[in-house]
Amino acid sequence: MITIRKPLFSLSCDSRLESQGNWLANLVSSRENTSPGIQDGITIQVGWSVTKLIQVGDDLVLHEPDFDRNPFTDYRPNVSTTLLVLGMQLDLISRLKCEVNTARFDDKIVVQKGCLADDRIYAERKTPSPGDSGWYIGSAEERASTGAPPPVSELEAIWVYELLRLRPSVLEALALPVGWLVRWNGATIDALADHEDRNVSLSDT
């Protein structure tokens, strides 16, 4: 664990994320001269997550949602998960040279019931709406055999942050734009198609 201190606040993260932590510290510092400035209770969206400055004793500390409890109301004085997921997403976006279209931790995803336990799954993104990421996740095997999504009775909605527990590797792809399709074999992406249904190979990027 490492603590990065700025004149008005501090943040803590895993020591392996030091460079990302410094980037985030500089991002928050840049708000000093813009309203409402740097003070207790201010929130800053960081890609898929929303961090918050909270007074802890004499220190103003940057917190992230507590994804292990209730991230809508609870915060923790460590931003490692925020930085780890953001780094994964930006790395993939950079390799694919496409635009970022963020899905927040508090957005919904439509999921085929039980599919997140399967080795082979796929995710496809439609146009998002407020509170809805636009992502659908289903069984790759069933899609290959039927060519159609399952009936509504076999679908459920989950929050994006729940993937941290259910299938964390999927979070890597959730900043891809509308129209993209991703297929996984276990934790590995083994197929990609862009918004024009063109196959994209990660090995070529």
N, C-alpha and C positions, 0 to 999 in steps of 0.2 A: 504494500500500500504506500502511496506517495501523496503528500499534501502540497498543493500549489497555492502560494499565497500572493495575493494582490493587495494594493493599498486599502481597498474597501471591502474585500471579501476573500474567501478561500474555497477551494474545492479539493476533494479527495477522490482518488481512483487507483485501480490496480497499477503497480509500478510498470507493468508491460505496456500500459496505455499512456505513458508519460507525454509523448509527443501530441497525442490527441487531446490529453488533458490541458496542455499548454495552449493548444488551438482554441479549446472551449473557453479557457480563462480569458484569452484575448478577445474572443467574441463577446463575452459578458462585459468586459472592461470597456468595449467600444460604445456601450450604452450609457456611459457615465454622463455624457453631455447631451443626451436626448431625454425628453420627458417620458416617464417619470424618474429616470435615472436609476441608480443602484441603491435599493433599499429593501427592507424586510417585506416579504409578500409578493415581490415582483416575479412574474413567470416569464420564461424565455423558451420558445419552441426550438428544439434542436433536432431537426429531421423528424423521425418517428416519435420522439419523446418530448415531454414538456418539463423543463427543470424549474426549480423555484428557489429563490433566496429566502432563507429563514434565519432569524436571529437565534443564536445558541450562546447564551451567556454574553460575553463581550464581543463575540465574533459573528459576522454575517457569513453563513455557510451555504453553498450551492447544494441543493438536494435534487434527487430524481424520484419519480413515483416508486413506491414500494411494490414492485411487481410480485413479491411473494405473499403480500397481504391484500390490501384493497388499494390499487393504484389511483383510484378516483379521489380518495380522501387521505391516504397515508403516504408519507415521504420518508426517504432515508438519506443520511448525509454522505452519500457516495454516488458517483455518476458512472461507475464502470459499465453497467449493463447498457445504459444509454449510448456510451461511446463504442462499445463492442459491436452492437447491432448496427449503429450508424456506419462504422468503419466497413463492415461486411457489405452493406448496401452500396456505399459509394465506390468500393472496389469493383463490384460487379458492374455498376453503371459505367465506370471509367473504362473497363475492359470492353464493354459493348458499345461505348460511344453513343449512348442514347440519353434522352432527357430524364430528369428525376421527376417522379410523380408520387409524392410521399403518401403512405398509408400510416396514420397515427396509431399509437398504442390503444387508443380508445375508440377506434373505428371497428365496425363489424365485418366479418367474413362469413360467407355462406359456405358450408362444408357438408359433403356427403357423410352421413352418420357412419362412424367407425373407420373411415378411410385413412385417418392419420396414423393408424397402427399398421397400415399396409406398407410393404417395401416400395411399391411403385404407385406414385400419385402424380397428379398434374394440377396446375393452377392456371386459370385464365382470367384476364382482367377486362371487365366492361367499364363503362363510364361511371365513376364514383358519384356519390351524392352526400350531402352532409350526414356524417355519422356512419356512412357505408363506404368501405374501401373500394368496392367494385370487384373484389376478388372472389372467385369461386374455386374451391379445392375439391377434387373428386378422385375416384379410383381410376388409374391409368388403364388397368386391365379391362374394367367395365366399359370405359370410353372406346377402347380399341374393338371390343366385341359388339357393342350396340350402336356406337356412333352418336349417342344421344345422352343428355343428362338424365339422372334418375328422377322419379316422380317427387313432388313436393313433400310427400310423407316421409321420404328418406333423407330430407335435408334438415340442417339445423344452423343456427347462427352462433358464432363465438366472437369474442373480442380478439383483436390482433395480439395483445400482450399474452393471451393464453397459449400462444404458440411457443413461448419460452419454456413451458412445461410439456406441451403436447408434441411439438415437432419444431425445435428451435432452428434447424437448418432452413426451413421455409422462409423465415424472416429475411434472409439474404436477398430474396427476389422481390420483396413487396414494395420496392420503390420504382419498379419498372412501369413504363407507360401503359395506357389503355391499348388493348388489342394484342398485347404480348401473351404468349403461352409458354409455360415452363413445365418440364417433366423431371421427376426425381427417381432415382433408384437408391433407396436408403437415404443417406444424407447428401448424396452427390447429384448435381444437376447433370442429366444425360441427354437432354434435348431442349432446344429453345426455338421459338418461332416469333418473328416480329409482327407488327401491326398489319403488314401486307402478306402475312402467312409465308414468309420466306424463312427457311431454316437458317439458324445462326449457330456457328460452332465456337465454343469457348476456346478450343485448341488453336483457333486462328487469330485470337485476339491477344 
